Amino acid sequence: MSEWLVLTLAMAAACAVVLAIAFFNHRRIGDDDDPNETPDVIEYMTMMIGVIYAIVLGLAIAGVWEGRGAAQEYVRQEAQALHEISARAQVYPAEVRGKIRSDVDAYVTYVVDTEWKEMAEHETVTDRSAELLERIRRDVTDYVPQTDHEGQAYQPLVDQVALVDDARSARAESAGATMPGVVWFGLITGALVTVGMIFTLQIRRSFRELLLAGLFSALIAFLLFLIWDFDAPFGRGIAATAEPFFAQFPHLGLED
């Protein structure tokens, strides 16, 4: 069964139960009942809807902000591991060391100059970066250490390559949107209901009331925009940056 169908049935069932209870309760009330003696629940319902929606908005903002922070951390781990590969290759012969560092620089340059745009526009990484990473792996694993010193450096280098691969995979997974469509449906519907509840309180056309209603609606729109902006860690205004690559490889002259 589709999750949208389940959601629709659940919402319809909840509404049906509440309306049925209200209907049968109203039939039990006598003709001499005075509704003015019971407290008005509209203000209470409006307040509760606002509180519940505020909690949902807060959780959504926290979730997408955490996703953005995780994406930035994956970039940092990837850049740090690549830097370690370049630095630890110092113990290898000049030819091998030069080949490793050259391929590391090529990988970093491609990620920053080309793949970053691909992640921003299409929310995915490319096969080319996987090929460049495989070159680095082969540079490290195909060389047979000739001395004890080289042998001691071999396994840490292999481990760093694995860290790069793992960080790249995590970066690829975090490139896309994290908020499911059903959550967006709830956020937008909740915004419409919350703003619509203003009119149940018989808002007048005084300047203060119109100003507060406008500011309230603008605040909700801003928060929804904030969630939308954070929801693409590499693709929108407040996005994860390639700064860790710039810091670890300043000699490449990379530009944001």
Secondary structure in CASP SS format (residue, H / E / C, confidence):
PFRMAT SS
TARGET T0000
AUTHOR 0000-0000-0000
METHOD secondary structure of the structure
MODEL  1
M C 1.00
S C 1.00
E H 1.00
W H 1.00
L H 1.00
V H 1.00
L H 1.00
T H 1.00
L H 1.00
A H 1.00
M H 1.00
A H 1.00
A H 1.00
A H 1.00
C H 1.00
A H 1.00
V H 1.00
V H 1.00
L H 1.00
A H 1.00
I H 1.00
A H 1.00
F H 1.00
F H 1.00
N H 1.00
H H 1.00
R H 1.00
R H 1.00
I C 1.00
G C 1.00
D C 1.00
D C 1.00
D C 1.00
D C 1.00
P H 1.00
N H 1.00
E H 1.00
T C 1.00
P C 1.00
D C 1.00
V C 1.00
I H 1.00
E H 1.00
Y H 1.00
M H 1.00
T H 1.00
M H 1.00
M H 1.00
I H 1.00
G H 1.00
V H 1.00
I H 1.00
Y H 1.00
A H 1.00
I H 1.00
V H 1.00
L H 1.00
G H 1.00
L H 1.00
A H 1.00
I H 1.00
A H 1.00
G H 1.00
V H 1.00
W H 1.00
E H 1.00
G H 1.00
R H 1.00
G H 1.00
A H 1.00
A H 1.00
Q H 1.00
E H 1.00
Y H 1.00
V H 1.00
R H 1.00
Q H 1.00
E H 1.00
A H 1.00
Q H 1.00
A H 1.00
L H 1.00
H H 1.00
E H 1.00
I H 1.00
S H 1.00
A H 1.00
R H 1.00
A H 1.00
Q H 1.00
V H 1.00
Y C 1.00
P C 1.00
A H 1.00
E H 1.00
V H 1.00
R H 1.00
G H 1.00
K H 1.00
I H 1.00
R H 1.00
S H 1.00
D H 1.00
V H 1.00
D H 1.00
A H 1.00
Y H 1.00
V H 1.00
T H 1.00
Y H 1.00
V H 1.00
V H 1.00
D H 1.00
T H 1.00
E H 1.00
W H 1.00
K H 1.00
E H 1.00
M H 1.00
A H 1.00
E H 1.00
H H 1.00
E C 1.00
T C 1.00
V C 1.00
T C 1.00
D H 1.00
R H 1.00
S H 1.00
A H 1.00
E H 1.00
L H 1.00
L H 1.00
E H 1.00
R H 1.00
I H 1.00
R H 1.00
R H 1.00
D H 1.00
V H 1.00
T H 1.00
D C 1.00
Y C 1.00
V C 1.00
P C 1.00
Q C 1.00
T C 1.00
D H 1.00
H H 1.00
E H 1.00
G H 1.00
Q H 1.00
A H 1.00
Y H 1.00
Q H 1.00
P H 1.00
L H 1.00
V H 1.00
D H 1.00
Q H 1.00
V H 1.00
A H 1.00
L H 1.00
V H 1.00
D H 1.00
D H 1.00
A H 1.00
R H 1.00
S H 1.00
A H 1.00
R H 1.00
A H 1.00
E H 1.00
S C 1.00
A C 1.00
G C 1.00
A C 1.00
T C 1.00
M C 1.00
P C 1.00
G H 1.00
V H 1.00
V H 1.00
W H 1.00
F H 1.00
G H 1.00
L H 1.00
I H 1.00
T H 1.00
G H 1.00
A H 1.00
L H 1.00
V H 1.00
T H 1.00
V H 1.00
G H 1.00
M H 1.00
I H 1.00
F H 1.00
T H 1.00
L H 1.00
Q C 1.00
I C 1.00
R C 1.00
R C 1.00
S C 1.00
F H 1.00
R H 1.00
E H 1.00
L H 1.00
L H 1.00
L H 1.00
A H 1.00
G H 1.00
L H 1.00
F H 1.00
S H 1.00
A H 1.00
L H 1.00
I H 1.00
A H 1.00
F H 1.00
L H 1.00
L H 1.00
F H 1.00
L H 1.00
I H 1.00
W H 1.00
D H 1.00
F H 1.00
D C 1.00
A C 1.00
P C 1.00
F C 1.00
G C 1.00
R C 1.00
G C 1.00
I C 1.00
A C 1.00
A C 1.00
T C 1.00
A C 1.00
E H 1.00
P H 1.00
F H 1.00
F H 1.00
A H 1.00
Q H 1.00
F C 1.00
P H 1.00
H H 1.00
L H 1.00
G C 1.00
L C 1.00
E C 1.00
D C 1.00
END
